[in-house]
Amino acid sequence: MRNRVREQRTQQGLSQAELAAVLGVSRQTVISIESGRYLPSLPLAFAIARFFDLTVDKMFDPDEEAGAS
Amino acid sequence: MTLIRPRLRRPLQIAGAGTVFAAAWALRGGHAWWLSVTMEVTVLVTAITVYVRAGEDTDEGALAGSRADERQKLLSLQSRALGWNFAMIAAFIGVTVAAAIKAAWGWPFLVILAVTGFGYLLGLSNYGTDQEDPAEDAGTGYQAQSRMLHS
């Protein structure tokens, strides 16, 4: 599943550590989500989407493989 | 446990459990009583090591410092499950070998198998399989079919 976390984060000029602090998770978890190695829980997915002012289905695309451009 | 700082929880658990075991060994007496001192020193060094690691910005550090997020808790859970699988396999091998050679030392393996099996069943019961709700549409298929037949 591809997601737009990295894209949105860099657009807002945030570091992974800063985003992690906002979401209340570890930096390692943000890295794992961005690389598609970890699928967040529904509450965390909603928290990420809400933070970037997007809907969950805009943030996470189930039809695309992680890493696909 | 909420009174204890998260970073101190795991080291204190290790120190506490290790100290209890070392005390039990000392109470046992005999010529090897001095091993309890070695155990206590090892336990304290381990607890200090865990405390230091708990301050690191890594998954292991977060787990050691009792501040794991959902992914890290899942990692820990998966690792524990793997550990239990290994324990069950080892216990099964132990009890099978003991049975094959008619050894009397097989029962602890049987206890491990029984406890892990009981724990698994308790987990299934506790985490939901006995709380399944009946399907909301149960019977509606029949009703719909019935309506079709009567129309």
Backbone of each chain as ProteinMPNN parsed JSONL, in Angstrom:
{"seq_chain_A": "MRNRVREQRTQQGLSQAELAAVLGVSRQTVISIESGRYLPSLPLAFAIARFFDLTVDKMFDPDEEAGAS", "coords_chain_A": {"N_chain_A": [[0.836, -1.194, 0.0], [0.668, 2.087, -0.996], [1.672, 5.273, 0.317], [1.251, 8.783, 1.13], [2.783, 10.006, 3.013], [5.517, 10.734, 3.329], [5.808, 12.533, 1.231], [3.927, 14.562, 1.914], [4.958, 15.319, 4.365], [7.518, 16.342, 3.75], [6.756, 18.401, 2.126], [5.662, 20.128, 3.965], [7.866, 20.784, 5.318], [8.759, 19.338, 7.514], [10.629, 17.381, 9.862], [11.267, 13.822, 10.269], [11.331, 13.197, 12.947], [9.987, 15.36, 14.072], [7.396, 15.057, 13.024], [6.812, 12.587, 14.155], [6.721, 13.283, 16.839], [4.498, 14.939, 16.894], [2.495, 13.11, 16.223], [2.673, 11.356, 18.265], [4.171, 9.029, 18.178], [7.05, 6.869, 17.596], [10.127, 7.916, 15.994], [11.167, 5.919, 14.434], [8.885, 4.521, 13.748], [7.552, 6.305, 12.082], [9.374, 6.299, 9.965], [9.089, 3.628, 9.152], [6.422, 3.613, 8.335], [6.48, 5.457, 6.229], [8.124, 4.109, 4.431], [6.535, 2.051, 3.795], [6.697, -0.309, 5.112], [5.308, -0.723, 7.397], [1.929, -0.864, 8.235], [-0.17, 1.527, 9.477], [-2.333, 1.6, 12.422], [-5.924, 2.028, 12.368], [-6.774, 4.308, 13.975], [-4.305, 5.715, 14.061], [-3.826, 6.125, 11.359], [-5.939, 7.807, 10.753], [-5.211, 9.946, 12.361], [-2.86, 10.783, 11.108], [-3.823, 11.502, 8.56], [-5.605, 13.52, 9.279], [-3.862, 15.39, 10.364], [-2.455, 16.248, 8.137], [-4.473, 17.381, 6.8], [-6.003, 15.871, 5.011], [-8.029, 13.255, 3.496], [-8.313, 9.845, 4.675], [-8.265, 7.981, 2.583], [-7.069, 9.46, 0.623], [-4.588, 9.768, 1.631], [-3.604, 7.19, 2.002], [-3.127, 4.735, -0.349], [-4.635, 1.917, -1.367], [-4.439, 0.575, -3.744], [-1.992, 0.805, -4.869], [1.373, -0.344, -4.941], [3.788, -0.198, -2.28], [6.422, 2.107, -2.594], [6.17, 2.36, -5.276], [6.235, 4.606, -8.009]], "CA_chain_A": [[0.0, 0.0, 0.0], [1.478, 3.31, -1.072], [1.096, 6.396, 1.069], [1.827, 10.085, 0.791], [3.271, 10.607, 4.264], [6.81, 11.398, 3.096], [5.554, 13.675, 0.338], [3.255, 15.605, 2.685], [5.864, 15.786, 5.427], [8.57, 17.192, 3.175], [6.096, 19.634, 1.652], [5.458, 21.011, 5.124], [9.179, 21.085, 5.894], [8.905, 18.699, 8.828], [11.517, 16.215, 9.947], [10.561, 12.628, 10.724], [11.221, 13.29, 14.408], [8.933, 16.334, 14.4], [6.102, 14.429, 12.727], [6.618, 11.541, 15.164], [6.331, 13.932, 18.103], [3.112, 15.411, 16.748], [1.598, 11.953, 16.185], [2.838, 10.564, 19.492], [4.81, 7.731, 17.91], [8.501, 6.994, 17.506], [10.693, 8.275, 14.683], [11.311, 4.661, 13.689], [7.569, 4.156, 13.206], [7.316, 7.19, 10.932], [10.226, 5.771, 8.891], [8.477, 2.376, 8.69], [5.18, 3.939, 7.602], [6.865, 6.101, 4.961], [8.702, 3.125, 3.502], [5.506, 1.052, 3.495], [6.963, -1.562, 5.841], [4.325, -0.86, 8.474], [0.625, -0.247, 8.007], [-0.613, 2.034, 10.785], [-3.692, 1.266, 12.859], [-6.911, 2.99, 11.867], [-6.669, 5.6, 14.673], [-3.088, 6.43, 13.661], [-4.023, 6.544, 9.962], [-6.805, 8.988, 10.814], [-4.437, 11.045, 12.956], [-1.937, 11.254, 10.063], [-4.627, 12.18, 7.533], [-6.149, 14.755, 9.862], [-2.757, 16.331, 10.547], [-2.112, 16.828, 6.832], [-5.721, 17.902, 6.256], [-6.424, 15.029, 3.878], [-8.816, 12.102, 3.922], [-7.469, 8.653, 4.797], [-8.084, 7.337, 1.27], [-6.122, 10.279, -0.146], [-3.278, 9.582, 2.265], [-3.17, 5.799, 1.812], [-3.729, 4.184, -1.558], [-4.51, 0.462, -1.314], [-4.267, -0.016, -5.072], [-0.61, 0.942, -5.327], [2.405, -0.979, -4.114], [4.701, 0.729, -1.622], [7.649, 2.357, -3.339], [5.866, 2.64, -6.681], [6.212, 6.045, -8.242]], "C_chain_A": [[0.878, 1.254, 0.0], [0.84, 4.401, -0.216], [1.854, 7.676, 0.742], [2.401, 10.79, 2.013], [4.562, 11.376, 4.018], [6.625, 12.677, 2.278], [4.94, 14.849, 1.114], [4.18, 16.201, 3.745], [6.918, 16.737, 4.871], [7.994, 18.503, 2.632], [5.93, 20.636, 2.788], [6.764, 21.323, 5.844], [9.406, 20.488, 7.273], [9.938, 17.582, 8.764], [10.687, 15.018, 10.419], [10.347, 12.68, 12.233], [10.107, 14.25, 14.815], [7.544, 15.75, 14.159], [5.779, 13.363, 13.788], [6.136, 12.156, 16.475], [4.888, 14.403, 18.047], [2.131, 14.238, 16.856], [1.678, 11.102, 17.458], [3.373, 9.173, 19.236], [6.322, 7.951, 17.811], [8.926, 7.386, 16.082], [10.808, 7.033, 13.812], [9.987, 4.239, 13.052], [7.214, 5.028, 12.009], [8.12, 6.69, 9.728], [9.578, 4.513, 8.3], [7.209, 2.636, 7.887], [5.524, 4.532, 6.239], [7.384, 5.094, 3.939], [7.703, 2.017, 3.16], [5.729, -0.271, 4.208], [5.958, -1.78, 6.96], [3.043, -0.134, 8.095], [0.089, 0.225, 9.349], [-2.015, 1.551, 11.135], [-4.643, 2.332, 12.322], [-6.854, 4.326, 12.621], [-5.434, 6.405, 14.254], [-3.208, 6.931, 12.219], [-4.902, 7.801, 9.925], [-6.037, 10.187, 11.369], [-3.491, 11.648, 11.915], [-2.707, 12.068, 9.023], [-5.135, 13.525, 8.038], [-5.05, 15.813, 9.991], [-2.405, 17.017, 9.225], [-3.347, 17.373, 6.104], [-6.14, 17.167, 4.975], [-7.343, 13.938, 4.4], [-7.895, 10.879, 3.949], [-7.234, 8.02, 3.423], [-7.215, 8.169, 0.331], [-4.69, 10.043, 0.359], [-2.715, 8.19, 1.982], [-3.901, 5.216, 0.609], [-3.547, 2.663, -1.584], [-4.217, -0.173, -2.669], [-2.84, 0.058, -5.589], [0.362, 0.288, -4.356], [3.274, 0.09, -3.475], [5.955, 0.881, -2.454], [7.413, 2.634, -4.809], [5.777, 4.133, -6.883], [4.938, 6.453, -8.946]], "O_chain_A": [[1.716, 1.446, 0.882], [-0.379, 4.443, -0.048], [2.939, 7.654, 0.161], [2.494, 12.017, 2.046], [4.697, 12.525, 4.438], [7.188, 13.73, 2.577], [5.386, 15.989, 0.982], [4.187, 17.407, 3.988], [7.18, 17.796, 5.441], [8.635, 19.553, 2.67], [6.045, 21.845, 2.586], [6.775, 22.033, 6.849], [10.138, 21.04, 8.094], [10.096, 16.924, 7.737], [9.564, 15.171, 10.9], [9.306, 12.256, 12.735], [9.376, 13.998, 15.772], [6.635, 15.92, 14.972], [4.644, 13.248, 14.252], [5.25, 11.614, 17.136], [4.146, 14.285, 19.022], [1.081, 14.348, 17.489], [0.837, 10.232, 17.684], [3.073, 8.239, 19.98], [6.806, 9.077, 17.928], [8.183, 7.209, 15.116], [10.577, 7.085, 12.604], [9.965, 3.674, 11.958], [6.641, 4.544, 11.033], [7.612, 6.659, 8.607], [9.529, 4.356, 7.08], [6.95, 1.97, 6.885], [4.938, 4.159, 5.222], [7.121, 5.21, 2.742], [7.99, 1.149, 2.336], [5.029, -1.248, 3.94], [5.778, -2.908, 7.421], [3.054, 1.03, 7.695], [-0.091, -0.58, 10.262], [-2.783, 1.147, 10.262], [-4.216, 3.399, 11.88], [-6.881, 5.381, 11.986], [-5.504, 7.625, 14.109], [-2.747, 8.026, 11.896], [-4.641, 8.733, 9.164], [-6.202, 11.311, 10.894], [-3.335, 12.867, 11.842], [-2.303, 13.17, 8.654], [-5.1, 14.53, 7.328], [-5.292, 16.996, 9.751], [-2.098, 18.209, 9.195], [-3.269, 17.772, 4.943], [-6.572, 17.779, 3.998], [-7.429, 13.719, 5.609], [-6.833, 10.877, 3.327], [-6.125, 7.572, 3.13], [-6.681, 7.645, -0.647], [-3.724, 10.115, -0.402], [-1.517, 8.026, 1.752], [-5.131, 5.205, 0.556], [-2.438, 2.173, -1.798], [-3.796, -1.328, -2.737], [-2.508, -0.541, -6.611], [0.202, 0.352, -3.137], [3.478, 1.159, -4.051], [6.493, -0.103, -2.963], [8.314, 3.082, -5.518], [5.29, 4.851, -6.009], [4.739, 7.635, -9.227]]}, "seq_chain_B": "MTLIRPRLRRPLQIAGAGTVFAAAWALRGGHAWWLSVTMEVTVLVTAITVYVRAGEDTDEGALAGSRADERQKLLSLQSRALGWNFAMIAAFIGVTVAAAIKAAWGWPFLVILAVTGFGYLLGLSNYGTDQEDPAEDAGTGYQAQSRMLHS", "coords_chain_B": {"N_chain_B": [[2.347, 0.861, 39.208], [2.39, 3.199, 37.831], [3.5, 5.139, 39.347], [6.143, 4.782, 39.143], [8.838, 5.843, 37.19], [8.703, 5.51, 33.614], [11.108, 4.701, 32.346], [12.44, 3.43, 34.315], [10.992, 1.166, 34.925], [11.319, -1.434, 33.572], [14.097, -2.064, 34.171], [13.824, -2.229, 36.997], [12.046, -4.357, 37.247], [13.626, -6.446, 36.269], [15.759, -6.355, 38.102], [14.357, -6.881, 40.471], [13.182, -9.471, 40.029], [15.513, -10.965, 39.587], [16.851, -10.595, 42.004], [15.143, -11.869, 43.789], [15.417, -14.509, 42.892], [18.157, -14.898, 43.343], [18.191, -14.647, 46.112], [16.672, -16.862, 46.79], [18.4, -18.842, 45.979], [20.503, -18.401, 47.745], [19.259, -18.992, 50.161], [18.949, -21.664, 49.812], [21.35, -22.666, 50.453], [24.268, -24.724, 51.113], [27.372, -25.723, 49.448], [27.579, -24.134, 47.223], [26.552, -21.62, 47.692], [27.641, -19.134, 47.291], [27.273, -18.53, 44.672], [24.972, -17.104, 44.481], [25.698, -14.502, 45.021], [27.209, -13.86, 42.776], [25.142, -14.092, 40.911], [23.48, -11.964, 41.734], [25.118, -9.75, 41.272], [25.386, -9.969, 38.482], [22.725, -9.618, 37.73], [22.252, -6.994, 38.584], [24.058, -5.6, 36.977], [22.92, -6.197, 34.506], [20.414, -4.922, 34.812], [21.248, -2.246, 34.988], [22.394, -1.963, 32.46], [20.124, -2.284, 30.862], [18.716, -0.027, 31.678], [20.382, 1.989, 30.679], [20.239, 1.415, 27.923], [17.562, 1.95, 27.583], [17.435, 4.621, 27.237], [18.126, 5.099, 24.663], [17.487, 6.073, 21.231], [15.938, 4.022, 19.793], [14.131, 1.094, 18.57], [14.456, -0.996, 20.397], [15.294, 0.455, 22.584], [12.999, 1.967, 23.132], [11.247, -0.057, 23.887], [12.58, -1.108, 26.098], [12.45, 1.105, 27.706], [9.81, 1.335, 28.338], [8.092, 2.871, 26.663], [6.904, 2.263, 24.296], [5.442, 2.543, 21.041], [2.524, 1.799, 18.96], [3.5, 0.175, 16.825], [5.915, -0.75, 17.815], [5.028, -2.138, 20.065], [3.67, -4.133, 18.765], [5.79, -5.393, 17.479], [7.123, -6.39, 19.73], [5.18, -8.122, 20.68], [5.005, -9.958, 18.563], [7.58, -11.002, 18.679], [7.538, -12.174, 21.202], [5.617, -14.126, 20.753], [6.965, -15.691, 18.904], [9.053, -16.545, 20.522], [7.595, -18.09, 22.38], [6.687, -20.046, 20.642], [9.09, -21.344, 20.01], [9.714, -22.265, 22.577], [7.611, -24.061, 22.985], [8.09, -25.929, 20.966], [10.595, -26.897, 21.768], [9.843, -27.962, 24.248], [8.082, -29.933, 23.414], [9.804, -31.604, 21.997], [11.446, -32.369, 24.124], [9.617, -33.736, 25.848], [8.876, -35.79, 24.183], [11.287, -37.152, 23.687], [11.837, -37.92, 26.318], [9.704, -39.631, 26.76], [10.279, -41.614, 24.909], [12.647, -42.757, 25.847], [11.894, -43.6, 28.258], [12.288, -41.861, 30.441], [12.329, -40.156, 33.608], [12.374, -37.476, 33.765], [10.684, -36.074, 32.127], [8.345, -34.734, 32.823], [8.483, -31.883, 33.486], [8.611, -30.718, 30.96], [6.157, -31.405, 29.964], [4.55, -29.919, 31.632], [5.245, -27.354, 30.781], [4.238, -27.443, 28.152], [1.527, -27.8, 28.73], [0.939, -25.446, 30.15], [1.512, -23.42, 28.263], [-0.309, -24.134, 26.281], [-2.719, -23.848, 27.676], [-2.563, -21.135, 28.207], [-2.765, -20.127, 25.635], [-5.385, -20.893, 24.924], [-6.767, -19.467, 26.861], [-6.144, -16.925, 26.006], [-7.495, -16.848, 23.533], [-10.078, -17.0, 24.468], [-10.207, -14.753, 26.089], [-9.644, -12.635, 24.364], [-11.673, -12.578, 22.524], [-12.942, -14.692, 20.823], [-15.098, -15.962, 21.958], [-16.928, -14.064, 22.063], [-18.257, -13.472, 19.82], [-20.625, -11.827, 17.855], [-23.91, -12.717, 16.694], [-24.524, -12.946, 13.169], [-25.769, -10.016, 11.658], [-27.456, -10.173, 9.511], [-28.542, -12.642, 9.725], [-30.92, -14.958, 8.865], [-32.246, -13.145, 7.295], [-31.855, -13.745, 4.681], [-33.413, -15.986, 4.335], [-35.874, -14.812, 4.833], [-36.02, -13.05, 2.717], [-36.037, -14.83, 0.594], [-38.353, -16.13, 1.162], [-40.185, -14.068, 0.833], [-39.936, -13.719, -1.883], [-40.899, -16.114, -2.854], [-43.506, -15.965, -2.108], [-44.497, -13.925, -3.587]], "CA_chain_B": [[3.479, 1.061, 38.306], [2.367, 4.537, 37.252], [4.328, 5.998, 40.185], [7.54, 4.567, 38.759], [9.156, 6.416, 35.88], [8.708, 4.453, 32.593], [12.461, 4.212, 32.036], [12.924, 2.606, 35.436], [10.134, 0.0, 35.16], [11.923, -2.697, 33.133], [15.26, -2.39, 35.011], [13.392, -2.632, 38.33], [11.48, -5.714, 37.125], [14.758, -7.372, 36.142], [16.473, -6.38, 39.386], [13.489, -7.529, 41.459], [13.083, -10.915, 39.759], [16.845, -11.539, 39.776], [17.174, -10.595, 43.434], [14.336, -12.933, 44.422], [16.032, -15.801, 42.559], [19.448, -14.98, 44.045], [17.877, -14.889, 47.527], [16.243, -18.269, 46.889], [19.627, -19.65, 45.855], [21.26, -18.24, 48.994], [18.517, -19.741, 51.181], [19.161, -23.081, 49.534], [22.571, -23.001, 51.182], [25.184, -25.647, 50.435], [28.683, -25.165, 49.146], [27.516, -23.21, 46.074], [25.752, -20.444, 48.075], [28.298, -17.917, 46.79], [26.772, -18.234, 43.316], [23.897, -16.1, 44.592], [26.353, -13.182, 44.935], [27.502, -13.687, 41.34], [23.842, -13.848, 40.254], [23.001, -10.627, 42.082], [25.963, -8.782, 40.547], [24.999, -10.073, 37.064], [21.385, -9.031, 37.598], [22.363, -5.537, 38.719], [24.721, -5.103, 35.756], [21.911, -6.286, 33.442], [19.418, -3.868, 35.041], [21.875, -0.96, 34.631], [22.528, -1.975, 30.996], [18.782, -2.046, 30.304], [18.397, 1.374, 31.944], [21.155, 2.803, 29.72], [19.655, 1.184, 26.592], [16.227, 2.556, 27.564], [17.579, 6.016, 26.857], [18.491, 5.19, 23.243], [16.402, 6.35, 20.284], [15.779, 2.836, 18.935], [12.977, 0.278, 18.957], [14.812, -1.711, 21.627], [15.324, 1.46, 23.638], [11.613, 2.311, 23.47], [10.671, -1.2, 24.616], [13.242, -1.178, 27.405], [12.04, 2.273, 28.473], [8.339, 1.297, 28.513], [7.444, 3.977, 25.951], [6.714, 1.745, 22.939], [4.211, 2.91, 20.344], [1.764, 0.628, 18.5], [4.338, -0.723, 16.004], [6.917, -1.383, 18.685], [4.315, -3.128, 20.874], [3.396, -5.268, 17.869], [7.085, -6.085, 17.339], [7.363, -7.124, 20.972], [4.194, -9.209, 20.732], [5.416, -10.979, 17.584], [8.794, -11.646, 19.183], [7.136, -13.059, 22.304], [4.927, -15.279, 20.157], [8.018, -16.541, 18.331], [9.717, -17.162, 21.673], [6.723, -19.149, 22.904], [6.69, -21.161, 19.674], [10.345, -22.074, 20.232], [9.595, -22.966, 23.863], [6.699, -25.2, 22.812], [8.77, -26.944, 20.149], [11.615, -27.507, 22.629], [9.145, -28.777, 25.252], [7.541, -31.117, 22.728], [10.948, -32.497, 21.745], [11.845, -32.892, 25.433], [8.66, -34.719, 26.356], [8.892, -36.938, 23.26], [12.516, -37.911, 23.968], [11.662, -38.526, 27.645], [8.779, -40.766, 26.62], [10.931, -42.666, 24.121], [13.675, -43.469, 26.639], [11.265, -43.888, 29.567], [12.965, -41.055, 31.464], [11.409, -39.554, 34.576], [12.491, -36.013, 33.75], [9.849, -35.504, 31.056], [7.152, -33.993, 33.273], [8.529, -30.408, 33.377], [8.283, -30.352, 29.572], [4.705, -31.555, 29.86], [3.966, -28.753, 32.324], [5.422, -26.193, 29.885], [3.268, -27.604, 27.059], [0.181, -27.582, 29.272], [0.766, -24.024, 30.51], [1.439, -22.608, 27.033], [-1.584, -24.474, 25.636], [-3.778, -23.215, 28.469], [-2.438, -19.688, 27.977], [-3.283, -19.842, 24.288], [-6.848, -21.002, 24.981], [-7.212, -18.337, 27.666], [-6.029, -15.76, 25.12], [-8.605, -16.893, 22.573], [-11.308, -16.709, 25.204], [-10.139, -13.392, 26.619], [-9.575, -11.6, 23.317], [-12.851, -12.373, 21.671], [-13.65, -15.666, 19.984], [-16.365, -16.367, 22.564], [-17.819, -12.903, 22.117], [-18.718, -13.165, 18.462], [-22.053, -11.55, 17.757], [-24.524, -13.383, 15.548], [-24.574, -12.083, 11.987], [-26.971, -9.171, 11.655], [-28.366, -10.548, 8.431], [-28.953, -14.029, 9.876], [-32.361, -15.131, 8.705], [-32.825, -12.243, 6.288], [-31.819, -14.46, 3.404], [-34.594, -16.84, 4.311], [-37.044, -13.956, 4.702], [-36.071, -12.52, 1.351], [-36.423, -15.931, -0.264], [-39.756, -16.393, 1.461], [-40.974, -13.013, 0.191], [-39.896, -13.968, -3.321], [-41.749, -17.265, -3.134], [-44.903, -15.602, -1.904], [-44.952, -12.864, -4.514]], "C_chain_B": [[3.509, 2.475, 37.736], [3.237, 5.501, 38.062], [5.797, 5.905, 39.78], [7.772, 5.121, 37.352], [9.267, 5.311, 34.834], [10.093, 3.854, 32.342], [12.988, 3.265, 33.119], [12.177, 1.278, 35.579], [10.815, -1.316, 34.812], [13.168, -3.045, 33.961], [14.867, -2.854, 36.408], [12.785, -4.035, 38.322], [12.599, -6.744, 37.087], [15.485, -7.506, 37.475], [15.664, -7.119, 40.444], [13.45, -9.041, 41.276], [14.423, -11.599, 40.024], [17.219, -11.638, 41.239], [16.404, -11.692, 44.168], [14.978, -14.288, 44.147], [17.365, -15.986, 43.296], [19.226, -15.26, 45.526], [17.463, -16.34, 47.736], [17.455, -19.193, 46.841], [20.453, -19.599, 47.147], [20.597, -19.034, 50.121], [18.742, -21.248, 51.054], [20.414, -23.593, 50.265], [23.488, -23.917, 50.391], [26.475, -24.956, 50.068], [28.675, -24.171, 47.981], [26.71, -21.954, 46.383], [26.299, -19.163, 47.456], [27.852, -17.563, 45.359], [25.668, -17.177, 43.345], [24.476, -14.683, 44.503], [26.667, -12.863, 43.476], [26.22, -13.357, 40.578], [23.385, -12.421, 40.49], [23.8, -9.556, 41.327], [25.569, -8.766, 39.065], [23.66, -9.385, 36.813], [21.46, -7.508, 37.66], [23.031, -4.915, 37.491], [23.723, -5.114, 34.598], [20.892, -5.154, 33.577], [19.985, -2.498, 34.65], [22.009, -0.847, 33.107], [21.184, -1.659, 30.333], [18.383, -0.58, 30.509], [19.117, 2.285, 30.945], [20.546, 2.669, 28.323], [18.281, 1.834, 26.463], [16.279, 4.027, 27.151], [17.909, 6.207, 25.387], [17.263, 5.396, 22.364], [16.297, 5.197, 19.275], [14.527, 2.088, 19.39], [13.249, -0.444, 20.276], [14.804, -0.759, 22.821], [13.915, 1.826, 24.106], [10.963, 1.189, 24.27], [11.268, -1.301, 26.016], [12.786, -0.037, 28.311], [10.544, 2.385, 28.681], [7.648, 2.504, 27.863], [7.16, 3.568, 24.506], [5.408, 2.242, 22.337], [3.578, 1.636, 19.768], [2.624, -0.344, 17.678], [5.34, -1.471, 16.876], [6.272, -2.411, 19.605], [4.012, -4.369, 20.036], [4.666, -6.101, 17.662], [7.359, -6.963, 18.555], [6.45, -8.338, 21.069], [4.593, -10.342, 19.784], [6.651, -11.733, 18.074], [8.474, -12.595, 20.328], [6.472, -14.308, 21.756], [5.945, -16.247, 19.564], [8.762, -17.28, 19.439], [8.902, -18.313, 22.241], [6.673, -20.335, 21.954], [7.939, -22.017, 19.858], [10.265, -22.903, 21.519], [8.714, -24.196, 23.727], [7.346, -26.319, 22.002], [9.808, -27.682, 20.994], [10.97, -28.418, 23.67], [8.595, -30.05, 24.621], [8.655, -32.128, 22.453], [11.368, -33.168, 23.052], [10.922, -33.983, 25.924], [8.648, -35.969, 25.473], [10.115, -37.818, 23.52], [12.381, -38.634, 25.31], [10.747, -39.744, 27.573], [9.463, -41.93, 25.924], [11.938, -43.464, 24.946], [13.191, -43.783, 28.058], [11.954, -43.136, 30.702], [11.938, -40.391, 32.376], [11.417, -38.03, 34.506], [11.618, -35.339, 32.683], [8.733, -34.602, 31.544], [7.283, -32.464, 33.227], [8.198, -29.921, 31.957], [6.772, -30.407, 29.347], [3.995, -30.363, 30.513], [4.064, -27.519, 31.426], [4.402, -26.257, 28.746], [1.859, -27.285, 27.546], [-0.063, -26.099, 29.562], [0.648, -23.157, 29.26], [0.12, -22.876, 26.299], [-2.747, -23.813, 26.352], [-3.768, -21.698, 28.244], [-3.008, -19.283, 26.634], [-4.811, -19.863, 24.292], [-7.448, -19.847, 25.784], [-7.194, -17.052, 26.834], [-7.182, -15.699, 24.134], [-9.906, -16.486, 23.253], [-11.355, -15.245, 25.617], [-10.244, -12.339, 25.521], [-10.671, -11.715, 22.275], [-13.543, -13.504, 20.978], [-14.965, -16.118, 20.616], [-17.347, -15.204, 22.635], [-18.331, -12.522, 20.736], [-20.221, -12.943, 18.468], [-22.636, -12.33, 16.599], [-24.607, -12.408, 14.376], [-25.878, -11.312, 11.964], [-27.982, -9.612, 10.62], [-28.809, -12.005, 8.533], [-30.463, -14.11, 9.752], [-32.951, -14.245, 7.63], [-32.818, -12.889, 4.918], [-33.053, -15.322, 3.249], [-35.844, -15.992, 4.098], [-37.189, -13.422, 3.287], [-36.548, -13.602, 0.389], [-37.923, -16.209, -0.109], [-40.657, -15.361, 0.758], [-41.063, -13.258, -1.309], [-40.861, -15.093, -3.694], [-43.222, -16.906, -3.03], [-45.403, -14.561, -2.874], [-45.297, -13.437, -5.855]], "O_chain_B": [[4.536, 2.908, 37.213], [3.662, 6.54, 37.556], [6.588, 6.814, 40.033], [6.977, 4.883, 36.443], [9.861, 4.27, 35.114], [10.229, 2.646, 32.15], [13.853, 2.424, 32.872], [12.649, 0.369, 36.261], [10.887, -2.218, 35.648], [13.302, -4.182, 34.413], [15.49, -3.764, 36.956], [12.977, -4.808, 39.26], [12.547, -7.769, 37.766], [15.789, -8.611, 37.924], [16.217, -7.895, 41.223], [13.654, -9.799, 42.224], [14.469, -12.68, 40.613], [17.82, -12.619, 41.676], [16.942, -12.358, 45.052], [15.077, -15.125, 45.045], [17.668, -17.067, 43.803], [19.98, -16.019, 46.135], [17.844, -16.972, 48.721], [17.527, -20.188, 47.562], [21.019, -20.601, 47.583], [21.275, -19.666, 50.93], [18.728, -21.99, 52.036], [20.518, -24.763, 50.633], [23.493, -23.898, 49.16], [26.662, -23.768, 50.332], [29.651, -23.45, 47.774], [26.232, -21.285, 45.466], [25.553, -18.236, 47.139], [28.037, -16.434, 44.905], [25.456, -16.453, 42.372], [23.831, -13.775, 43.978], [26.428, -11.753, 43.002], [26.2, -12.474, 39.72], [22.951, -11.742, 39.56], [23.237, -8.589, 40.813], [25.433, -7.701, 38.463], [23.483, -8.671, 35.826], [20.806, -6.816, 36.879], [22.63, -3.849, 37.024], [23.673, -4.174, 33.805], [20.543, -4.504, 32.592], [19.282, -1.684, 34.05], [21.773, 0.215, 32.532], [21.11, -0.881, 29.382], [17.786, 0.034, 29.625], [18.53, 3.237, 30.429], [20.356, 3.663, 27.622], [17.877, 2.225, 25.368], [15.263, 4.601, 26.758], [17.968, 7.339, 24.905], [16.159, 4.962, 22.693], [16.531, 5.371, 18.079], [13.941, 2.389, 20.43], [12.391, -0.499, 21.157], [14.369, -1.114, 23.917], [13.661, 1.977, 25.301], [10.219, 1.445, 25.217], [10.559, -1.547, 26.991], [12.74, -0.186, 29.532], [10.056, 3.415, 29.147], [6.732, 3.086, 28.443], [7.17, 4.403, 23.603], [4.394, 2.351, 23.027], [4.035, 0.529, 20.052], [2.487, -1.558, 17.824], [5.577, -2.665, 16.694], [6.878, -3.44, 19.904], [4.085, -5.499, 20.521], [4.63, -7.332, 17.667], [7.769, -8.117, 18.431], [6.866, -9.423, 21.474], [4.533, -11.519, 20.14], [6.756, -12.948, 17.906], [9.05, -13.678, 20.429], [6.727, -15.416, 22.23], [5.812, -17.463, 19.699], [9.062, -18.469, 19.324], [9.44, -19.377, 22.548], [6.623, -21.486, 22.387], [7.869, -23.246, 19.863], [10.679, -24.062, 21.561], [9.022, -25.251, 24.281], [7.176, -27.5, 22.305], [9.902, -28.908, 20.956], [11.472, -29.506, 23.948], [8.639, -31.12, 25.228], [8.487, -33.332, 22.645], [11.616, -34.373, 23.092], [11.379, -35.037, 26.366], [8.435, -37.078, 25.964], [10.018, -39.044, 23.571], [12.755, -39.8, 25.438], [10.982, -40.754, 28.235], [9.262, -43.088, 26.289], [12.075, -44.676, 24.78], [13.968, -44.174, 28.929], [12.179, -43.686, 31.78], [10.816, -40.102, 31.959], [10.573, -37.369, 35.111], [11.806, -34.161, 32.38], [8.219, -33.787, 30.778], [6.29, -31.79, 32.954], [7.592, -28.866, 31.773], [6.195, -29.578, 28.644], [2.984, -29.87, 30.013], [3.118, -26.74, 31.313], [3.774, -25.251, 28.413], [1.095, -26.594, 26.871], [-1.129, -25.564, 29.259], [-0.203, -22.27, 29.191], [-0.492, -21.955, 25.759], [-3.654, -23.279, 25.715], [-4.816, -21.068, 28.11], [-3.648, -18.24, 26.501], [-5.454, -18.972, 23.738], [-8.501, -19.315, 25.433], [-8.088, -16.213, 26.934], [-7.775, -14.642, 23.92], [-10.717, -15.74, 22.703], [-12.389, -14.585, 25.514], [-10.851, -11.285, 25.714], [-10.622, -11.036, 21.249], [-14.682, -13.315, 20.551], [-15.853, -16.601, 19.914], [-18.443, -15.327, 23.184], [-18.78, -11.398, 20.512], [-20.987, -13.745, 19.003], [-21.941, -12.584, 15.615], [-24.742, -11.199, 14.567], [-26.95, -11.864, 12.214], [-29.19, -9.459, 10.799], [-29.374, -12.558, 7.589], [-31.193, -13.41, 10.454], [-34.024, -14.536, 7.102], [-33.683, -12.609, 4.089], [-33.659, -15.384, 2.18], [-36.741, -16.346, 3.332], [-38.284, -13.345, 2.73], [-37.35, -13.344, -0.509], [-38.642, -16.477, -1.071], [-41.698, -15.686, 0.187], [-42.104, -13.043, -1.931], [-41.546, -15.03, -4.715], [-44.069, -17.445, -3.742], [-46.609, -14.335, -2.976], [-45.696, -12.7, -6.757]]}, "name": "protein", "num_of_chains": 2, "seq": "MRNRVREQRTQQGLSQAELAAVLGVSRQTVISIESGRYLPSLPLAFAIARFFDLTVDKMFDPDEEAGASMTLIRPRLRRPLQIAGAGTVFAAAWALRGGHAWWLSVTMEVTVLVTAITVYVRAGEDTDEGALAGSRADERQKLLSLQSRALGWNFAMIAAFIGVTVAAAIKAAWGWPFLVILAVTGFGYLLGLSNYGTDQEDPAEDAGTGYQAQSRMLHS"}
